[in-house]
Amino acid sequence: MARLDRYILAQLLWVFGFFSLVLVAVTWVNRAVRLFDQLIGDGQPMLVFLEFTLLSLPILIRTVLPIAAFVAAIYVTLALLRSNELTVVQAAGLSPWRLARPVALFGLIVAGFLAVLMHLLIPAARAQLAERQAEIAQNITSGLLQAGVFQHPGEGLTVFISEITQEGGLRGVFLSDHRAAGQRIDYTARSALIVPERSGPKLVMIDGFAQIYDRNTGQLFTTTFGDFTYDLGAFIGPAGRGRSVQELGTRDLFAPSAALLEETRASMAQLRYELASRIVDPLMAMATALLGFAVLMAGGFNRLGFWRPVLLAVVLLGLTQVLANALTGQALRAPERAWLAVVPLLTALAIIAAFLARAAGRRGPRPRPAIAGTAMPGAAGNDR
């Protein structure tokens, strides 16, 4: 590796590490505040909060790394342009294509980090996080099984159970739901059962009636029912669920079995697109870094500053992401459309090639070196 490549690569890695740390910290704090309110409000200990934040960290890092790579490429390229370092090396004969080599190498390093995250760490973290959520949901559900106590498992919800049988059945159940604005619903049932399901535990009340009170009109409506199912998963969480597509290992995505499709309740198109995304997204981070570099190189020197090329690079990056989002819906409709995940990457590479070609064209023809012993025009002597 040439000394120039090492010099530019070192600056890119240093700036990338700084911005990654800052962006991850800011994103983590915002998420941790919401998670803290949710878990501590449910009575969970601090260790559970720390475990959940650590498990969510790989997902946050995966979101931040492409942005940090783009910002690092913009920042370092601007610094080299302002100090005229790139002008000097181009005057020495190095083309923009040659100067893009350390940026491409930097992008490959970032892509390697993302590949490890997406193929190994994120599926494992999601699986562990889902398992811990199911355990907490089971603990909260078992906490409802207390006879003779008014309990408040969620805001605006009150549950009372008069008796619990040895088989786990509930007798004398009262449930009051006043979460909806201007309305309160009271359920009373002779007996009930808590049934775990994939979407969350369900409270099946048998032989009861419901009272619906409208606070706006002051009217009270009553109705009886033979059996009624109340969804506890809305405030307790999932239970009895299978793995999601994001929790599957990459090896499982290559040849999914019928049992795996039944467990995840996902289509073959979803699995194919998830596999394609895990391959394409790391390479997209490399294209993101090259995009910022290429646009600034094509912009050249401007007395008004470099804000226009920077704004153009941000707009192009946003349009590439919009294209990726638009193609996602099409790719999820059929398994044979999974190749659409590659279109944003190819589009970004085409834009990069166009801007680098423009930057190379702006340099103009290189002056030919004078041949020894050949007099330059206008340099003829008038010695006598």
C-alpha positions as CSV (number, residue, x, y, z in Angstrom):
1,M,0.0,0.0,0.0
2,A,1.4,3.4,-1.0
3,R,2.1,6.0,1.6
4,L,-0.7,8.2,0.3
5,D,-3.2,5.4,0.7
6,R,-2.2,4.8,4.2
7,Y,-2.4,8.6,5.0
8,I,-5.9,9.0,3.6
9,L,-7.1,5.6,5.1
10,A,-5.8,6.6,8.6
11,Q,-7.7,9.8,8.5
12,L,-10.9,8.1,7.3
13,L,-10.7,5.5,10.0
14,W,-10.1,8.0,12.8
15,V,-13.0,10.3,11.7
16,F,-15.2,7.2,11.2
17,G,-14.5,6.0,14.7
18,F,-15.2,9.4,16.2
19,F,-18.5,9.9,14.4
20,S,-19.6,6.3,15.0
21,L,-19.0,6.7,18.7
22,V,-21.0,10.0,18.8
23,L,-23.9,8.7,16.7
24,V,-24.2,5.4,18.6
25,A,-24.1,7.2,21.9
26,V,-26.8,9.7,20.9
27,T,-29.1,7.0,19.4
28,W,-28.5,4.7,22.4
29,V,-29.4,7.3,24.9
30,N,-32.6,8.1,23.1
31,R,-33.6,4.5,23.0
32,A,-32.4,3.8,26.5
33,V,-34.7,6.5,27.9
34,R,-37.8,5.0,26.4
35,L,-36.7,1.5,27.3
36,F,-36.0,2.6,30.9
37,D,-39.5,4.0,31.3
38,Q,-41.1,0.8,29.9
39,L,-39.1,-1.7,31.9
40,I,-38.8,0.1,35.2
41,G,-42.4,1.1,35.0
42,D,-43.3,-2.6,34.7
43,G,-41.3,-3.3,37.8
44,Q,-38.3,-4.9,36.1
45,P,-34.8,-4.7,37.9
46,M,-32.0,-2.6,36.6
47,L,-30.1,-5.7,35.3
48,V,-32.9,-6.4,32.9
49,F,-32.7,-2.9,31.6
50,L,-28.9,-3.2,31.1
51,E,-29.3,-6.6,29.4
52,F,-31.9,-5.2,26.9
53,T,-29.8,-2.2,26.1
54,L,-26.8,-4.3,25.4
55,L,-28.8,-6.7,23.2
56,S,-30.1,-3.8,21.2
57,L,-26.7,-2.3,20.7
58,P,-25.8,-4.4,17.5
59,I,-29.0,-3.2,15.8
60,L,-28.1,0.4,16.6
61,I,-24.6,0.0,15.4
62,R,-25.8,-1.5,12.1
63,T,-28.0,1.6,11.5
64,V,-25.3,4.1,12.4
65,L,-22.2,2.6,10.5
66,P,-23.3,3.5,6.9
67,I,-24.1,7.1,8.0
68,A,-20.8,7.4,9.9
69,A,-19.0,6.1,6.8
70,F,-20.6,8.7,4.6
71,V,-19.9,11.5,7.0
72,A,-16.3,10.4,7.4
73,A,-15.8,10.4,3.6
74,I,-17.3,13.9,3.3
75,Y,-15.3,15.3,6.2
76,V,-11.9,13.9,5.1
77,T,-12.4,14.9,1.5
78,L,-13.3,18.4,2.5
79,A,-10.3,18.7,4.7
80,L,-8.0,17.5,1.8
81,L,-9.6,19.9,-0.6
82,R,-9.3,22.9,1.6
83,S,-5.7,22.2,2.4
84,N,-5.0,21.7,-1.4
85,E,-3.5,18.3,-0.7
86,L,-5.7,16.7,-3.4
87,T,-4.8,19.4,-5.8
88,V,-1.1,18.7,-5.3
89,V,-1.4,15.0,-5.8
90,Q,-3.5,15.5,-8.9
91,A,-0.9,17.9,-10.3
92,A,1.6,15.1,-9.7
93,G,-0.4,12.9,-12.1
94,L,-2.8,10.9,-9.8
95,S,-6.3,10.6,-11.3
96,P,-9.5,10.7,-9.2
97,W,-9.9,7.0,-9.9
98,R,-6.5,6.4,-8.3
99,L,-7.4,8.7,-5.3
100,A,-10.6,6.7,-4.8
101,R,-8.6,3.6,-3.9
102,P,-8.1,4.3,-0.2
103,V,-11.8,5.4,0.1
104,A,-12.8,2.1,-1.5
105,L,-10.6,0.2,0.9
106,F,-12.1,2.1,3.8
107,G,-15.6,1.2,2.5
108,L,-14.6,-2.5,2.4
109,I,-13.5,-2.3,6.0
110,V,-16.8,-0.9,7.0
111,A,-18.6,-3.5,4.9
112,G,-16.7,-6.2,6.8
113,F,-17.9,-4.8,10.1
114,L,-21.5,-4.7,8.8
115,A,-21.2,-8.3,7.4
116,V,-20.2,-9.6,10.8
117,L,-23.1,-7.7,12.4
118,M,-25.8,-8.8,9.9
119,H,-24.7,-12.4,9.5
120,L,-23.7,-13.2,13.1
121,L,-24.3,-10.7,15.9
122,I,-27.7,-9.2,15.0
123,P,-29.6,-12.5,14.5
124,A,-28.1,-13.8,17.7
125,A,-29.0,-10.6,19.6
126,R,-32.5,-10.6,18.2
127,A,-33.1,-14.2,19.2
128,Q,-31.8,-13.6,22.7
129,L,-33.9,-10.4,23.0
130,A,-37.0,-12.2,21.9
131,E,-36.4,-15.0,24.3
132,R,-36.0,-12.6,27.2
133,Q,-39.1,-10.7,26.2
134,A,-41.0,-14.0,26.2
135,E,-39.7,-14.8,29.7
136,I,-40.7,-11.4,31.0
137,A,-44.2,-11.8,29.5
138,Q,-44.5,-15.2,31.1
139,N,-43.5,-13.7,34.5
140,I,-46.0,-10.9,34.1
141,T,-48.7,-13.4,33.1
142,S,-48.0,-15.6,36.1
143,G,-48.1,-12.4,38.2
144,L,-51.8,-12.0,37.3
145,L,-52.6,-15.3,38.9
146,Q,-53.1,-13.9,42.4
147,A,-56.5,-14.4,44.0
148,G,-58.2,-11.7,46.0
149,V,-56.0,-8.8,44.9
150,F,-56.8,-5.9,42.7
151,Q,-53.9,-5.6,40.2
152,H,-53.0,-3.0,37.6
153,P,-50.9,-4.8,34.9
154,G,-51.1,-1.7,32.6
155,E,-52.1,1.9,32.6
156,G,-55.9,2.1,32.6
157,L,-56.4,-1.6,33.4
158,T,-57.6,-3.3,36.6
159,V,-57.9,-7.1,37.1
160,F,-59.4,-9.0,40.1
161,I,-59.6,-12.8,40.5
162,S,-61.6,-14.2,43.4
163,E,-60.3,-17.8,43.1
164,I,-57.7,-19.9,41.3
165,T,-58.3,-23.6,40.9
166,Q,-55.6,-26.3,41.0
167,E,-55.8,-26.8,37.3
168,G,-55.0,-23.1,36.7
169,G,-58.5,-22.0,35.9
170,L,-59.8,-18.7,37.1
171,R,-63.1,-18.0,38.9
172,G,-64.9,-14.8,39.6
173,V,-63.0,-12.6,37.2
174,F,-63.4,-8.8,37.0
175,L,-61.6,-6.8,34.4
176,S,-62.0,-3.0,34.0
177,D,-60.5,-1.3,30.9
178,H,-60.6,2.5,30.8
179,R,-57.7,3.1,28.5
180,A,-59.9,4.5,25.7
181,A,-60.7,8.2,26.1
182,G,-64.3,8.8,27.1
183,Q,-65.2,5.1,27.5
184,R,-64.9,2.5,30.2
185,I,-65.6,-1.2,29.8
186,D,-66.1,-3.6,32.7
187,Y,-66.0,-7.3,32.1
188,T,-67.3,-9.9,34.7
189,A,-67.0,-13.6,34.1
190,R,-67.9,-16.7,36.1
191,S,-64.6,-18.4,35.0
192,A,-61.7,-17.7,32.7
193,L,-58.5,-19.2,31.3
194,I,-55.2,-17.6,30.2
195,V,-54.1,-19.1,26.9
196,P,-50.6,-18.4,25.5
197,E,-50.5,-17.6,21.8
198,R,-48.0,-16.4,19.2
199,S,-49.2,-12.8,19.3
200,G,-49.4,-12.8,23.1
201,P,-51.4,-14.3,26.0
202,K,-55.2,-14.3,25.7
203,L,-57.7,-14.1,28.6
204,V,-60.7,-16.3,27.6
205,M,-63.7,-15.3,29.8
206,I,-66.6,-17.7,30.0
207,D,-70.2,-17.0,30.9
208,G,-70.1,-13.3,31.7
209,F,-71.3,-9.9,30.7
210,A,-69.8,-6.5,29.8
211,Q,-70.8,-3.0,30.8
212,I,-69.9,-0.2,28.5
213,Y,-70.1,3.3,29.9
214,D,-69.8,6.3,27.6
215,R,-68.6,9.3,29.6
216,N,-69.5,11.8,26.8
217,T,-73.2,10.8,26.7
218,G,-73.6,9.3,30.1
219,Q,-75.2,6.2,28.6
220,L,-74.6,2.6,29.9
221,F,-74.8,-0.4,27.7
222,T,-74.7,-4.0,28.9
223,T,-74.3,-7.3,27.0
224,T,-73.9,-10.9,27.9
225,F,-71.5,-13.4,26.3
226,G,-70.9,-17.2,26.5
227,D,-67.2,-16.7,25.9
228,F,-65.1,-13.7,25.1
229,T,-61.4,-13.4,24.3
230,Y,-59.4,-10.4,25.6
231,D,-55.9,-9.8,24.2
232,L,-53.4,-9.4,27.0
233,G,-50.5,-9.2,24.6
234,A,-51.1,-5.5,23.9
235,F,-49.7,-4.6,27.3
236,I,-47.9,-7.8,28.5
237,G,-46.0,-8.7,25.3
238,P,-45.5,-11.7,23.0
239,A,-45.6,-15.3,24.3
240,G,-45.6,-18.7,22.8
241,R,-44.2,-17.2,19.5
242,G,-41.9,-18.6,16.9
243,R,-38.8,-17.0,15.5
244,S,-39.0,-14.1,13.2
245,V,-37.2,-13.8,9.9
246,Q,-34.6,-11.4,11.4
247,E,-33.7,-14.0,14.1
248,L,-32.7,-16.7,11.5
249,G,-29.1,-17.5,10.8
250,T,-27.9,-16.9,7.2
251,R,-27.4,-20.6,6.7
252,D,-31.2,-21.2,7.4
253,L,-32.1,-18.5,4.8
254,F,-30.3,-20.3,1.9
255,A,-32.5,-23.4,2.0
256,P,-35.5,-22.8,4.3
257,S,-37.6,-25.8,5.0
258,A,-41.4,-26.0,5.2
259,A,-41.2,-26.3,9.0
260,L,-39.1,-23.1,9.1
261,L,-41.7,-21.3,7.0
262,E,-44.4,-22.5,9.3
263,E,-42.5,-21.4,12.4
264,T,-41.8,-17.9,11.2
265,R,-45.1,-17.6,9.3
266,A,-43.2,-15.8,6.6
267,S,-43.3,-16.2,2.9
268,M,-40.5,-17.4,0.7
269,A,-40.2,-13.9,-0.7
270,Q,-39.5,-12.5,2.7
271,L,-36.7,-15.0,3.4
272,R,-35.1,-14.4,0.0
273,Y,-35.2,-10.7,0.4
274,E,-33.7,-10.9,3.9
275,L,-30.8,-13.0,2.5
276,A,-30.3,-10.6,-0.3
277,S,-30.3,-7.6,2.1
278,R,-27.7,-9.2,4.3
279,I,-25.4,-9.5,1.3
280,V,-26.1,-6.2,-0.4
281,D,-26.3,-3.8,2.6
282,P,-22.7,-4.1,3.7
283,L,-21.6,-3.3,0.1
284,M,-24.0,-0.4,0.1
285,A,-22.0,1.1,3.0
286,M,-18.9,1.1,0.8
287,A,-20.9,2.7,-2.0
288,T,-22.1,5.4,0.5
289,A,-18.5,6.4,1.3
290,L,-17.5,6.4,-2.3
291,L,-20.5,8.5,-3.2
292,G,-19.5,11.3,-0.9
293,F,-16.0,11.3,-2.2
294,A,-16.9,11.2,-5.9
295,V,-19.4,14.1,-5.7
296,L,-16.9,16.4,-3.9
297,M,-14.1,15.5,-6.3
298,A,-16.3,16.3,-9.3
299,G,-17.3,19.6,-7.7
300,G,-13.8,21.0,-7.8
301,F,-12.7,24.2,-6.3
302,N,-15.4,26.9,-5.7
303,R,-14.9,30.3,-4.1
304,L,-18.4,30.1,-2.7
305,G,-17.4,27.0,-0.7
306,F,-18.2,23.3,-0.8
307,W,-21.8,23.4,0.5
308,R,-23.3,22.7,-2.9
309,P,-21.4,19.4,-3.6
310,V,-22.1,18.4,0.0
311,L,-25.8,19.1,-0.4
312,L,-25.8,17.2,-3.7
313,A,-24.2,14.2,-2.1
314,V,-26.8,14.2,0.7
315,V,-29.6,14.4,-1.8
316,L,-28.2,11.6,-3.9
317,L,-27.8,9.4,-0.9
318,G,-31.4,10.2,0.1
319,L,-32.7,9.3,-3.4
320,T,-30.8,6.0,-3.3
321,Q,-32.5,5.2,0.0
322,V,-35.9,6.2,-1.4
323,L,-35.3,3.8,-4.3
324,A,-34.4,1.0,-1.9
325,N,-37.6,1.6,0.1
326,A,-39.7,1.6,-3.1
327,L,-38.2,-1.6,-4.4
328,T,-38.7,-3.4,-1.1
329,G,-42.4,-3.8,-1.5
330,Q,-41.9,-5.2,-5.0
331,A,-39.3,-7.6,-3.8
332,L,-41.5,-9.0,-1.1
333,R,-44.2,-10.0,-3.5
334,A,-42.4,-12.9,-5.1
335,P,-39.2,-14.9,-4.4
336,E,-37.8,-14.3,-7.9
337,R,-37.8,-10.6,-7.3
338,A,-35.2,-10.7,-4.5
339,W,-32.6,-9.4,-7.1
340,L,-34.3,-6.0,-6.8
341,A,-32.2,-5.5,-3.6
342,V,-29.2,-5.1,-5.8
343,V,-30.7,-2.3,-7.9
344,P,-29.9,0.5,-5.3
345,L,-26.3,-0.7,-5.1
346,L,-25.8,-0.7,-8.9
347,T,-27.5,2.7,-9.1
348,A,-25.1,4.1,-6.5
349,L,-22.1,2.6,-8.3
350,A,-23.2,4.1,-11.6
351,I,-23.5,7.5,-10.0
352,I,-20.1,7.2,-8.5
353,A,-18.5,6.2,-11.8
354,A,-20.2,9.2,-13.5
355,F,-18.9,11.7,-11.0
356,L,-15.4,10.2,-11.0
357,A,-15.4,10.4,-14.8
358,R,-16.5,14.0,-14.6
359,A,-13.7,14.7,-12.1
360,A,-11.1,13.1,-14.3
361,G,-12.4,15.1,-17.3
362,R,-12.1,18.4,-15.4
363,R,-8.3,17.9,-15.1
364,G,-7.8,18.4,-18.8
365,P,-4.8,17.1,-20.8
366,R,-1.7,16.7,-18.9
367,P,1.3,18.7,-20.1
368,R,4.0,16.7,-21.9
369,P,7.4,16.8,-20.3
370,A,10.1,18.5,-22.3
371,I,12.6,16.3,-24.0
372,A,16.2,16.9,-23.0
373,G,18.1,18.9,-25.6
374,T,14.9,20.3,-27.2
375,A,14.5,24.0,-27.0
376,M,11.1,25.2,-25.7
377,P,9.2,27.7,-27.9
378,G,10.1,31.3,-27.2
379,A,13.3,30.2,-25.4
380,A,15.6,30.7,-28.3
381,G,18.7,32.5,-27.2
382,N,20.2,35.6,-28.8
383,D,23.8,35.1,-27.9
384,R,26.2,36.7,-30.2
